[in-house]
Amino acid sequence: MADRSRVNVLGVGISAATMDSACRTIETWIAEREPHYVCVTGVHGVMASQADSELRGIHNRAGLVTPDGMPLVWIGRLQGHRQMDRVYGPDLMLALCERSVPRGYRNYFYGGAASVPEQLAEGLQSRFPGLQVSGTSSPPFRPLTPDEDADVVTKINAAQSDIVWVGLGTPKQERWMAAHVGRIDAPVLLGVGAAFDFHTGRLPQAPNWMRRSGLEWCFRLLTEPKRLWRRYLSNNPRFVAMVLLQGLGLRHYSLDGE
């Protein structure tokens, strides 16, 4: 059963989760073979949902929407969810891969540039001996044709996976998961975006103290300024202003699309 305890952040329902509770929920889906998808969402995903009602609905229909950034955790705690903690995509991948070994879960890696999912799988198997990798795929950056998409579904289903890790970036991976949940036999589709690049060393990760203090965006802006400057310098001030209005009761948002 999906965890429906949500924090309303500008109309996006963020799960009041911890790393352990998220893993336990996912393990329940695997045991019961329930098809669900997981959105790992920070400020960027919430703000992208403001101008895109379809994307907001995709988030709100997810089995879990984990708080990928500390600002979402702080908002949740202010709303009374004292136990809520950051469920960071790259760390969630490590936690579930570690749990996969004794439980025999089969992991499929879908996304990233050419050879990246293979490198990721090899690195994780080295870190977690005995990790079962059921397959890897690196799709082209262009939209797939219906026949190509059907081939992808066939390939993933033939691999008999428990968890499909999706690294297509936001919002592409959220749309892909919503379109394929139920079509793909694996009970868990999990969108982790940059985790593919972090765990293969293609992108550097911020130090842990920056991740825990809500300053990871500064680190990422310095490492990828051309790609991220508009996202952070536009989205972050707007996010703070909109959250203040919501907190003061001057703006109201419903969790539609659940």
DRENPA-3360 file (N, C-alpha, C; in nm, 2 decimals, always signed):
BEGIN
1 = MADRSRVN = +0.09/-0.12/+0.00/+0.00/+0.00/+0.00/+0.09/+0.12/+0.00 ~ +0.05/+0.22/-0.08/+0.13/+0.34/-0.09/+0.12/+0.42/+0.04 ~ +0.23/+0.49/+0.07/+0.23/+0.58/+0.19/+0.17/+0.71/+0.15 ~ +0.05/+0.74/+0.21/-0.02/+0.86/+0.17/+0.00/+0.98/+0.27 ~ +0.09/+0.97/+0.36/+0.12/+1.08/+0.45/+0.20/+1.19/+0.38 ~ +0.14/+1.30/+0.34/+0.20/+1.40/+0.25/+0.21/+1.53/+0.32 ~ +0.31/+1.61/+0.28/+0.32/+1.75/+0.31/+0.29/+1.83/+0.19 ~ +0.20/+1.92/+0.20/+0.15/+2.01/+0.09/+0.25/+2.12/+0.07;
9 = VLGVGISA = +0.34/+2.11/-0.04/+0.43/+2.21/-0.07/+0.39/+2.27/-0.21 ~ +0.32/+2.38/-0.21/+0.28/+2.45/-0.33/+0.19/+2.35/-0.42 ~ +0.11/+2.27/-0.35/+0.03/+2.18/-0.43/+0.09/+2.05/-0.47 ~ +0.22/+2.02/-0.43/+0.28/+1.90/-0.45/+0.29/+1.82/-0.32 ~ +0.24/+1.70/-0.32/+0.24/+1.62/-0.20/+0.37/+1.55/-0.18 ~ +0.45/+1.60/-0.08/+0.58/+1.54/-0.05/+0.56/+1.44/+0.06 ~ +0.61/+1.32/+0.04/+0.59/+1.22/+0.15/+0.67/+1.25/+0.27 ~ +0.61/+1.24/+0.39/+0.67/+1.27/+0.52/+0.76/+1.15/+0.55;
17 = ATMDSACR = +0.87/+1.13/+0.48/+0.94/+1.00/+0.48/+1.08/+1.02/+0.55 ~ +1.13/+0.91/+0.58/+1.27/+0.90/+0.62/+1.34/+0.79/+0.53 ~ +1.47/+0.78/+0.53/+1.53/+0.68/+0.44/+1.48/+0.54/+0.47 ~ +1.47/+0.51/+0.60/+1.42/+0.38/+0.64/+1.28/+0.35/+0.60 ~ +1.19/+0.45/+0.63/+1.05/+0.43/+0.59/+1.03/+0.42/+0.44 ~ +1.10/+0.50/+0.36/+1.09/+0.48/+0.22/+1.14/+0.34/+0.17 ~ +1.25/+0.30/+0.23/+1.29/+0.16/+0.19/+1.19/+0.05/+0.23 ~ +1.13/+0.07/+0.35/+1.04/-0.03/+0.39/+0.91/-0.03/+0.31;
25 = TIETWIAE = +0.87/+0.09/+0.27/+0.75/+0.10/+0.18/+0.78/+0.03/+0.05 ~ +0.89/+0.05/-0.01/+0.93/-0.01/-0.14/+0.94/-0.16/-0.13 ~ +1.00/-0.20/-0.02/+1.01/-0.35/+0.01/+0.87/-0.41/+0.01 ~ +0.77/-0.34/+0.07/+0.64/-0.39/+0.07/+0.58/-0.41/-0.07 ~ +0.60/-0.31/-0.15/+0.55/-0.32/-0.29/+0.62/-0.44/-0.36 ~ +0.74/-0.46/-0.34/+0.81/-0.57/-0.40/+0.75/-0.71/-0.35 ~ +0.73/-0.72/-0.22/+0.68/-0.84/-0.17/+0.54/-0.87/-0.22 ~ +0.46/-0.76/-0.24/+0.32/-0.78/-0.28/+0.30/-0.76/-0.43;
33 = REPHYVCV = +0.41/-0.74/-0.50/+0.41/-0.71/-0.65/+0.31/-0.61/-0.69 ~ +0.31/-0.50/-0.61/+0.23/-0.38/-0.64/+0.30/-0.29/-0.73 ~ +0.25/-0.24/-0.84/+0.32/-0.15/-0.93/+0.31/-0.01/-0.88 ~ +0.42/+0.06/-0.86/+0.43/+0.20/-0.81/+0.55/+0.26/-0.87 ~ +0.55/+0.40/-0.87/+0.67/+0.47/-0.91/+0.70/+0.57/-0.80 ~ +0.83/+0.61/-0.79/+0.88/+0.70/-0.69/+0.94/+0.82/-0.75 ~ +0.89/+0.94/-0.71/+0.96/+1.06/-0.76/+1.05/+1.11/-0.64 ~ +1.17/+1.13/-0.68/+1.27/+1.19/-0.58/+1.28/+1.34/-0.61;
41 = TGVHGVMA = +1.21/+1.42/-0.53/+1.18/+1.56/-0.57/+1.24/+1.66/-0.47 ~ +1.30/+1.76/-0.53/+1.35/+1.88/-0.46/+1.27/+2.01/-0.50 ~ +1.33/+2.12/-0.47/+1.27/+2.25/-0.51/+1.25/+2.26/-0.66 ~ +1.34/+2.21/-0.74/+1.33/+2.21/-0.89/+1.20/+2.14/-0.93 ~ +1.17/+2.02/-0.88/+1.05/+1.95/-0.92/+0.93/+2.02/-0.88 ~ +0.93/+2.08/-0.76/+0.81/+2.15/-0.71/+0.78/+2.27/-0.80 ~ +0.89/+2.34/-0.83/+0.87/+2.46/-0.91/+0.83/+2.43/-1.05 ~ +0.89/+2.32/-1.11/+0.85/+2.28/-1.24/+0.70/+2.24/-1.25;
49 = SQADSELR = +0.65/+2.20/-1.14/+0.51/+2.16/-1.13/+0.41/+2.28/-1.12 ~ +0.46/+2.40/-1.09/+0.38/+2.51/-1.08/+0.32/+2.55/-1.22 ~ +0.39/+2.54/-1.32/+0.34/+2.58/-1.45/+0.30/+2.46/-1.54 ~ +0.30/+2.34/-1.47/+0.27/+2.22/-1.55/+0.18/+2.13/-1.46 ~ +0.05/+2.14/-1.48/-0.05/+2.07/-1.40/-0.04/+1.92/-1.42 ~ +0.00/+1.88/-1.54/+0.02/+1.74/-1.57/+0.14/+1.68/-1.48 ~ +0.25/+1.75/-1.48/+0.36/+1.71/-1.39/+0.32/+1.71/-1.25 ~ +0.24/+1.81/-1.20/+0.20/+1.81/-1.06/+0.11/+1.69/-1.03;
57 = GIHNRAGL = +0.02/+1.65/-1.13/-0.06/+1.53/-1.11/+0.02/+1.41/-1.10 ~ +0.13/+1.40/-1.19/+0.22/+1.28/-1.19/+0.28/+1.27/-1.05 ~ +0.33/+1.38/-0.99/+0.38/+1.37/-0.86/+0.28/+1.32/-0.76 ~ +0.16/+1.38/-0.76/+0.06/+1.35/-0.66/+0.00/+1.21/-0.68 ~ +0.02/+1.14/-0.79/-0.03/+1.00/-0.80/+0.08/+0.90/-0.78 ~ +0.20/+0.95/-0.75/+0.32/+0.86/-0.72/+0.30/+0.79/-0.59 ~ +0.35/+0.67/-0.58/+0.35/+0.59/-0.45/+0.42/+0.66/-0.34 ~ +0.53/+0.72/-0.38/+0.61/+0.81/-0.29/+0.67/+0.93/-0.36;
65 = VTPDGMPL = +0.68/+1.04/-0.29/+0.75/+1.16/-0.35/+0.85/+1.19/-0.24 ~ +0.97/+1.14/-0.25/+1.06/+1.16/-0.14/+1.12/+1.30/-0.14 ~ +1.15/+1.36/-0.02/+1.20/+1.49/-0.01/+1.35/+1.49/-0.04 ~ +1.39/+1.53/-0.16/+1.53/+1.52/-0.20/+1.61/+1.64/-0.15 ~ +1.54/+1.75/-0.11/+1.62/+1.87/-0.06/+1.58/+1.90/+0.08 ~ +1.67/+1.97/+0.15/+1.64/+2.00/+0.29/+1.53/+2.11/+0.30 ~ +1.51/+2.20/+0.21/+1.40/+2.29/+0.22/+1.27/+2.22/+0.24 ~ +1.25/+2.11/+0.17/+1.12/+2.04/+0.18/+1.11/+1.97/+0.31;
73 = VWIGRLQG = +1.22/+1.92/+0.36/+1.23/+1.86/+0.50/+1.19/+1.97/+0.60 ~ +1.25/+2.09/+0.59/+1.22/+2.19/+0.69/+1.07/+2.23/+0.69 ~ +1.01/+2.24/+0.57/+0.87/+2.27/+0.56/+0.79/+2.16/+0.63 ~ +0.82/+2.03/+0.60/+0.75/+1.92/+0.66/+0.76/+1.92/+0.81 ~ +0.87/+1.95/+0.86/+0.89/+1.96/+1.01/+0.81/+2.07/+1.07 ~ +0.80/+2.18/+1.00/+0.72/+2.30/+1.05/+0.57/+2.26/+1.04 ~ +0.53/+2.17/+0.96/+0.39/+2.13/+0.95/+0.37/+2.01/+1.04 ~ +0.46/+1.98/+1.13/+0.43/+1.88/+1.23/+0.49/+1.74/+1.21;
81 = HRQMDRVY = +0.56/+1.72/+1.10/+0.62/+1.59/+1.07/+0.77/+1.59/+1.12 ~ +0.78/+1.58/+1.25/+0.91/+1.59/+1.32/+1.01/+1.49/+1.27 ~ +0.96/+1.37/+1.24/+1.05/+1.26/+1.20/+1.11/+1.27/+1.06 ~ +1.04/+1.36/+0.98/+1.08/+1.37/+0.83/+1.22/+1.40/+0.81 ~ +1.29/+1.34/+0.71/+1.43/+1.36/+0.69/+1.45/+1.35/+0.54 ~ +1.57/+1.40/+0.50/+1.60/+1.40/+0.35/+1.61/+1.26/+0.30 ~ +1.55/+1.23/+0.19/+1.57/+1.10/+0.12/+1.63/+1.14/-0.02 ~ +1.76/+1.15/-0.02/+1.84/+1.20/-0.13/+1.85/+1.08/-0.23;
89 = GPDLMLAL = +1.82/+1.11/-0.36/+1.82/+1.01/-0.46/+1.95/+0.92/-0.46 ~ +2.07/+0.97/-0.47/+2.19/+0.89/-0.47/+2.20/+0.80/-0.34 ~ +2.16/+0.86/-0.23/+2.17/+0.78/-0.11/+2.06/+0.67/-0.10 ~ +1.94/+0.70/-0.16/+1.84/+0.60/-0.17/+1.88/+0.48/-0.25 ~ +1.95/+0.51/-0.36/+2.00/+0.41/-0.45/+2.10/+0.32/-0.37 ~ +2.19/+0.38/-0.30/+2.29/+0.30/-0.22/+2.22/+0.21/-0.11 ~ +2.12/+0.27/-0.04/+2.05/+0.20/+0.06/+1.97/+0.08/+0.01 ~ +1.90/+0.10/-0.11/+1.83/-0.01/-0.16/+1.91/-0.12/-0.23;
97 = CERSVPRG = +2.02/-0.07/-0.29/+2.12/-0.17/-0.34/+2.18/-0.26/-0.23 ~ +2.21/-0.20/-0.12/+2.26/-0.27/+0.00/+2.15/-0.37/+0.05 ~ +2.03/-0.33/+0.06/+1.92/-0.42/+0.10/+1.89/-0.52/+0.00 ~ +1.92/-0.50/-0.13/+1.89/-0.59/-0.24/+1.97/-0.72/-0.23 ~ +2.09/-0.71/-0.17/+2.18/-0.83/-0.17/+2.12/-0.94/-0.09 ~ +2.09/-0.92/+0.04/+2.03/-1.03/+0.11/+1.89/-1.07/+0.07 ~ +1.82/-0.98/+0.01/+1.68/-1.01/-0.03/+1.67/-1.06/-0.17 ~ +1.78/-1.06/-0.25/+1.78/-1.11/-0.38/+1.70/-1.03/-0.48;
105 = YRNYFYGG = +1.69/-0.89/-0.46/+1.62/-0.81/-0.55/+1.70/-0.79/-0.68 ~ +1.63/-0.79/-0.79/+1.69/-0.78/-0.92/+1.68/-0.63/-0.97 ~ +1.79/-0.56/-1.00/+1.79/-0.42/-1.03/+1.82/-0.40/-1.18 ~ +1.74/-0.31/-1.24/+1.76/-0.27/-1.38/+1.79/-0.13/-1.38 ~ +1.89/-0.09/-1.47/+1.93/+0.05/-1.47/+1.90/+0.11/-1.61 ~ +1.81/+0.21/-1.62/+1.76/+0.26/-1.74/+1.78/+0.41/-1.74 ~ +1.87/+0.46/-1.83/+1.90/+0.60/-1.84/+2.05/+0.63/-1.85 ~ +2.08/+0.76/-1.86/+2.21/+0.80/-1.87/+2.27/+0.80/-2.01;
113 = AASVPEQL = +2.38/+0.85/-2.03/+2.45/+0.85/-2.16/+2.50/+0.71/-2.19 ~ +2.54/+0.69/-2.32/+2.59/+0.56/-2.36/+2.70/+0.51/-2.26 ~ +2.69/+0.39/-2.22/+2.78/+0.32/-2.13/+2.77/+0.36/-1.98 ~ +2.69/+0.46/-1.95/+2.68/+0.50/-1.81/+2.61/+0.40/-1.73 ~ +2.49/+0.35/-1.77/+2.43/+0.25/-1.69/+2.51/+0.12/-1.66 ~ +2.59/+0.08/-1.76/+2.68/-0.03/-1.74/+2.79/+0.00/-1.64 ~ +2.85/+0.12/-1.65/+2.95/+0.16/-1.55/+2.89/+0.17/-1.41 ~ +2.76/+0.22/-1.40/+2.69/+0.23/-1.27/+2.67/+0.09/-1.21;
121 = AEGLQSRF = +2.62/+0.00/-1.30/+2.60/-0.13/-1.25/+2.72/-0.20/-1.20 ~ +2.83/-0.19/-1.27/+2.96/-0.25/-1.23/+3.01/-0.19/-1.10 ~ +3.00/-0.06/-1.09/+3.04/+0.01/-0.97/+2.96/-0.04/-0.85 ~ +2.83/-0.05/-0.86/+2.75/-0.09/-0.75/+2.77/-0.23/-0.71 ~ +2.79/-0.32/-0.81/+2.82/-0.46/-0.79/+2.96/-0.47/-0.71 ~ +3.05/-0.39/-0.74/+3.18/-0.39/-0.67/+3.16/-0.34/-0.53 ~ +3.08/-0.24/-0.51/+3.05/-0.19/-0.38/+2.97/-0.29/-0.29 ~ +2.87/-0.35/-0.36/+2.78/-0.45/-0.29/+2.79/-0.58/-0.36;
129 = PGLQVSGT = +2.89/-0.66/-0.32/+2.91/-0.79/-0.38/+2.78/-0.88/-0.37 ~ +2.74/-0.94/-0.48/+2.62/-1.02/-0.48/+2.50/-0.95/-0.53 ~ +2.51/-0.82/-0.56/+2.40/-0.74/-0.61/+2.36/-0.80/-0.75 ~ +2.23/-0.82/-0.76/+2.18/-0.88/-0.89/+2.14/-0.76/-0.98 ~ +2.21/-0.76/-1.10/+2.17/-0.66/-1.20/+2.10/-0.74/-1.31 ~ +1.97/-0.70/-1.33/+1.90/-0.78/-1.43/+1.92/-0.72/-1.58 ~ +1.96/-0.60/-1.59/+1.99/-0.54/-1.72/+2.02/-0.39/-1.71 ~ +2.06/-0.34/-1.83/+2.09/-0.20/-1.84/+2.04/-0.15/-1.98;
137 = SSPPFRPL = +2.00/-0.02/-1.99/+1.97/+0.04/-2.12/+2.00/+0.19/-2.11 ~ +2.05/+0.24/-2.22/+2.08/+0.38/-2.24/+2.00/+0.43/-2.36 ~ +1.88/+0.49/-2.33/+1.80/+0.53/-2.45/+1.85/+0.66/-2.52 ~ +1.82/+0.68/-2.64/+1.86/+0.80/-2.71/+1.79/+0.92/-2.64 ~ +1.85/+1.04/-2.66/+1.80/+1.16/-2.60/+1.67/+1.21/-2.67 ~ +1.65/+1.16/-2.80/+1.53/+1.20/-2.87/+1.41/+1.11/-2.82 ~ +1.28/+1.16/-2.84/+1.17/+1.07/-2.81/+1.17/+0.94/-2.88 ~ +1.13/+0.83/-2.82/+1.13/+0.70/-2.88/+1.01/+0.69/-2.97;
145 = TPDEDADV = +1.02/+0.62/-3.08/+0.90/+0.58/-3.16/+0.82/+0.48/-3.08 ~ +0.69/+0.47/-3.11/+0.61/+0.36/-3.05/+0.67/+0.22/-3.05 ~ +0.73/+0.19/-3.17/+0.79/+0.06/-3.18/+0.91/+0.05/-3.09 ~ +0.99/+0.15/-3.08/+1.11/+0.15/-2.99/+1.07/+0.14/-2.85 ~ +0.96/+0.21/-2.81/+0.92/+0.21/-2.67/+0.87/+0.07/-2.64 ~ +0.79/+0.01/-2.73/+0.74/-0.13/-2.70/+0.86/-0.22/-2.69 ~ +0.97/-0.20/-2.76/+1.09/-0.29/-2.75/+1.15/-0.27/-2.61 ~ +1.15/-0.15/-2.56/+1.21/-0.12/-2.43/+1.13/-0.19/-2.32;
153 = VTKINAAQ = +0.99/-0.18/-2.33/+0.91/-0.25/-2.23/+0.93/-0.40/-2.24 ~ +0.94/-0.46/-2.36/+0.96/-0.60/-2.37/+1.10/-0.64/-2.31 ~ +1.20/-0.56/-2.34/+1.33/-0.59/-2.28/+1.33/-0.59/-2.13 ~ +1.28/-0.48/-2.07/+1.28/-0.47/-1.93/+1.19/-0.58/-1.86 ~ +1.08/-0.61/-1.92/+0.99/-0.72/-1.87/+1.06/-0.86/-1.88 ~ +1.14/-0.88/-1.99/+1.21/-1.01/-2.00/+1.31/-1.02/-1.89 ~ +1.36/-0.91/-1.84/+1.47/-0.92/-1.74/+1.41/-0.96/-1.60 ~ +1.28/-0.96/-1.58/+1.22/-1.00/-1.46/+1.28/-0.92/-1.34;
161 = SDIVWVGL = +1.27/-0.79/-1.34/+1.33/-0.70/-1.24/+1.23/-0.67/-1.13 ~ +1.29/-0.64/-1.01/+1.21/-0.59/-0.90/+1.21/-0.44/-0.89 ~ +1.33/-0.38/-0.92/+1.34/-0.23/-0.92/+1.40/-0.19/-1.05 ~ +1.34/-0.09/-1.11/+1.39/-0.03/-1.23/+1.43/+0.12/-1.20 ~ +1.56/+0.14/-1.20/+1.62/+0.27/-1.17/+1.62/+0.36/-1.30 ~ +1.55/+0.47/-1.29/+1.53/+0.56/-1.41/+1.61/+0.69/-1.39 ~ +1.71/+0.71/-1.48/+1.79/+0.82/-1.48/+1.78/+0.91/-1.60 ~ +1.67/+0.97/-1.62/+1.64/+1.05/-1.74/+1.64/+1.20/-1.71;
169 = GTPKQERW = +1.65/+1.24/-1.58/+1.64/+1.38/-1.55/+1.49/+1.43/-1.53 ~ +1.47/+1.53/-1.45/+1.34/+1.59/-1.43/+1.31/+1.69/-1.54 ~ +1.19/+1.69/-1.60/+1.07/+1.61/-1.57/+1.06/+1.48/-1.66 ~ +1.15/+1.46/-1.74/+1.14/+1.35/-1.84/+1.12/+1.21/-1.76 ~ +1.20/+1.19/-1.66/+1.18/+1.06/-1.59/+1.05/+1.04/-1.52 ~ +0.99/+1.15/-1.47/+0.86/+1.14/-1.40/+0.76/+1.11/-1.51 ~ +0.76/+1.17/-1.62/+0.66/+1.14/-1.73/+0.68/+1.00/-1.78 ~ +0.80/+0.95/-1.79/+0.83/+0.82/-1.84/+0.77/+0.72/-1.74;
177 = MAAHVGRI = +0.80/+0.74/-1.61/+0.75/+0.64/-1.51/+0.60/+0.64/-1.50 ~ +0.53/+0.76/-1.51/+0.39/+0.76/-1.51/+0.33/+0.69/-1.63 ~ +0.39/+0.70/-1.74/+0.34/+0.64/-1.87/+0.37/+0.49/-1.87 ~ +0.46/+0.44/-1.79/+0.50/+0.30/-1.80/+0.47/+0.21/-1.67 ~ +0.42/+0.28/-1.56/+0.38/+0.20/-1.45/+0.27/+0.11/-1.49 ~ +0.28/-0.02/-1.45/+0.17/-0.11/-1.49/+0.21/-0.18/-1.63 ~ +0.26/-0.11/-1.72/+0.31/-0.17/-1.85/+0.44/-0.25/-1.82 ~ +0.52/-0.20/-1.73/+0.64/-0.27/-1.69/+0.61/-0.35/-1.57;
185 = DAPVLLGV = +0.65/-0.48/-1.57/+0.61/-0.57/-1.47/+0.68/-0.55/-1.34 ~ +0.79/-0.48/-1.34/+0.86/-0.46/-1.21/+0.77/-0.37/-1.12 ~ +0.77/-0.41/-0.99/+0.68/-0.33/-0.90/+0.73/-0.19/-0.86 ~ +0.85/-0.17/-0.89/+0.91/-0.04/-0.85/+0.98/+0.03/-0.97 ~ +0.93/+0.15/-1.00/+1.01/+0.24/-1.09/+1.06/+0.36/-1.01 ~ +1.18/+0.38/-1.01/+1.24/+0.48/-0.92/+1.33/+0.58/-1.00 ~ +1.28/+0.71/-1.00/+1.35/+0.81/-1.08/+1.46/+0.88/-0.99 ~ +1.58/+0.87/-1.03/+1.69/+0.92/-0.94/+1.78/+1.02/-1.02;
193 = GAAFDFHT = +1.75/+1.05/-1.14/+1.82/+1.16/-1.21/+1.97/+1.15/-1.21 ~ +2.03/+1.25/-1.14/+2.17/+1.27/-1.14/+2.25/+1.16/-1.07 ~ +2.18/+1.07/-1.00/+2.25/+0.96/-0.93/+2.33/+0.88/-1.02 ~ +2.29/+0.86/-1.15/+2.37/+0.79/-1.24/+2.50/+0.85/-1.26 ~ +2.50/+0.98/-1.28/+2.63/+1.05/-1.30/+2.71/+1.07/-1.17 ~ +2.65/+1.08/-1.06/+2.72/+1.10/-0.93/+2.80/+0.97/-0.90 ~ +2.73/+0.85/-0.91/+2.79/+0.73/-0.87/+2.88/+0.67/-0.98 ~ +2.89/+0.73/-1.10/+2.99/+0.69/-1.19/+3.10/+0.79/-1.20;
201 = GRLPQAPN = +3.10/+0.89/-1.12/+3.21/+0.99/-1.11/+3.20/+1.09/-1.22 ~ +3.09/+1.10/-1.30/+3.08/+1.19/-1.41/+3.05/+1.33/-1.36 ~ +2.99/+1.34/-1.24/+2.96/+1.47/-1.17/+3.01/+1.46/-1.03 ~ +3.07/+1.56/-0.97/+3.11/+1.56/-0.83/+2.99/+1.58/-0.74 ~ +2.99/+1.52/-0.62/+2.89/+1.55/-0.53/+2.93/+1.65/-0.43 ~ +2.84/+1.73/-0.38/+2.87/+1.83/-0.27/+2.91/+1.75/-0.14 ~ +2.99/+1.82/-0.06/+3.03/+1.76/+0.07/+2.90/+1.74/+0.15 ~ +2.91/+1.64/+0.24/+2.79/+1.60/+0.32/+2.73/+1.72/+0.40;
209 = WMRRSGLE = +2.82/+1.81/+0.45/+2.78/+1.92/+0.53/+2.69/+2.02/+0.45 ~ +2.73/+2.03/+0.32/+2.65/+2.12/+0.23/+2.52/+2.06/+0.20 ~ +2.51/+1.92/+0.18/+2.39/+1.85/+0.15/+2.29/+1.86/+0.27 ~ +2.35/+1.85/+0.39/+2.26/+1.86/+0.51/+2.22/+2.00/+0.55 ~ +2.29/+2.10/+0.51/+2.26/+2.24/+0.55/+2.18/+2.31/+0.44 ~ +2.14/+2.24/+0.33/+2.06/+2.30/+0.23/+2.14/+2.39/+0.13 ~ +2.27/+2.37/+0.13/+2.36/+2.45/+0.04/+2.41/+2.37/-0.08 ~ +2.35/+2.25/-0.11/+2.40/+2.17/-0.22/+2.38/+2.25/-0.35;
217 = WCFRLLTE = +2.28/+2.33/-0.36/+2.25/+2.40/-0.48/+2.37/+2.50/-0.51 ~ +2.43/+2.55/-0.41/+2.55/+2.64/-0.44/+2.66/+2.56/-0.50 ~ +2.69/+2.44/-0.45/+2.79/+2.36/-0.50/+2.76/+2.32/-0.65 ~ +2.64/+2.28/-0.68/+2.60/+2.24/-0.81/+2.61/+2.36/-0.91 ~ +2.57/+2.47/-0.86/+2.57/+2.59/-0.94/+2.72/+2.62/-0.98 ~ +2.81/+2.61/-0.89/+2.95/+2.63/-0.92/+3.01/+2.53/-1.01 ~ +2.96/+2.40/-1.01/+3.02/+2.30/-1.09/+2.95/+2.29/-1.23 ~ +2.83/+2.34/-1.24/+2.76/+2.34/-1.37/+2.68/+2.48/-1.39;
225 = PKRLWRRY = +2.76/+2.59/-1.40/+2.69/+2.72/-1.40/+2.61/+2.74/-1.53 ~ +2.66/+2.70/-1.64/+2.58/+2.73/-1.77/+2.45/+2.66/-1.77 ~ +2.45/+2.53/-1.72/+2.32/+2.46/-1.72/+2.23/+2.49/-1.61 ~ +2.28/+2.53/-1.49/+2.19/+2.54/-1.38/+2.17/+2.69/-1.33 ~ +2.23/+2.79/-1.38/+2.22/+2.92/-1.32/+2.08/+2.97/-1.33 ~ +2.01/+2.95/-1.44/+1.87/+3.00/-1.45/+1.78/+2.92/-1.35 ~ +1.80/+2.79/-1.34/+1.72/+2.71/-1.25/+1.72/+2.77/-1.11 ~ +1.85/+2.79/-1.06/+1.86/+2.82/-0.92/+1.84/+2.97/-0.89;
233 = LSNNPRFV = +1.89/+3.05/-0.97/+1.87/+3.20/-0.95/+1.73/+3.25/-0.97 ~ +1.66/+3.17/-1.05/+1.52/+3.21/-1.07/+1.42/+3.13/-0.98 ~ +1.44/+3.00/-0.97/+1.35/+2.92/-0.89/+1.36/+2.94/-0.74 ~ +1.48/+2.95/-0.69/+1.49/+2.95/-0.55/+1.43/+3.08/-0.48 ~ +1.45/+3.20/-0.53/+1.38/+3.31/-0.47/+1.22/+3.30/-0.49 ~ +1.18/+3.25/-0.60/+1.03/+3.24/-0.62/+0.98/+3.13/-0.53 ~ +1.05/+3.03/-0.51/+1.01/+2.92/-0.41/+0.99/+2.98/-0.27 ~ +1.09/+3.05/-0.22/+1.08/+3.11/-0.09/+0.96/+3.20/-0.08;
241 = AMVLLQGL = +0.94/+3.28/-0.17/+0.83/+3.38/-0.17/+0.69/+3.30/-0.17 ~ +0.68/+3.20/-0.25/+0.56/+3.13/-0.26/+0.53/+3.05/-0.14 ~ +0.63/+2.99/-0.08/+0.62/+2.91/+0.04/+0.57/+3.00/+0.16 ~ +0.63/+3.12/+0.16/+0.59/+3.22/+0.27/+0.44/+3.26/+0.25 ~ +0.40/+3.28/+0.13/+0.26/+3.31/+0.11/+0.17/+3.20/+0.15 ~ +0.21/+3.07/+0.12/+0.13/+2.96/+0.16/+0.13/+2.94/+0.31 ~ +0.25/+2.96/+0.37/+0.25/+2.95/+0.52/+0.17/+3.05/+0.59 ~ +0.16/+3.17/+0.54/+0.08/+3.28/+0.60/-0.07/+3.27/+0.57;
249 = GLRHYSLD = -0.10/+3.17/+0.49/-0.24/+3.15/+0.45/-0.29/+3.24/+0.35 ~ -0.20/+3.31/+0.27/-0.24/+3.40/+0.17/-0.26/+3.34/+0.03 ~ -0.20/+3.22/+0.02/-0.22/+3.13/-0.10/-0.25/+2.99/-0.06 ~ -0.34/+2.93/-0.13/-0.39/+2.79/-0.09/-0.37/+2.70/-0.22 ~ -0.32/+2.58/-0.19/-0.29/+2.48/-0.30/-0.36/+2.35/-0.26 ~ -0.42/+2.29/-0.35/-0.48/+2.16/-0.33/-0.39/+2.05/-0.39 ~ -0.40/+1.93/-0.33/-0.32/+1.82/-0.38/-0.41/+1.74/-0.48 ~ -0.42/+1.80/-0.60/-0.51/+1.74/-0.70/-0.43/+1.63/-0.77;
257 = GE = -0.49/+1.54/-0.84/-0.43/+1.44/-0.91/-0.39/+1.32/-0.83 ~ -0.44/+1.31/-0.70/-0.41/+1.19/-0.62/-0.49/+1.08/-0.66;
% end
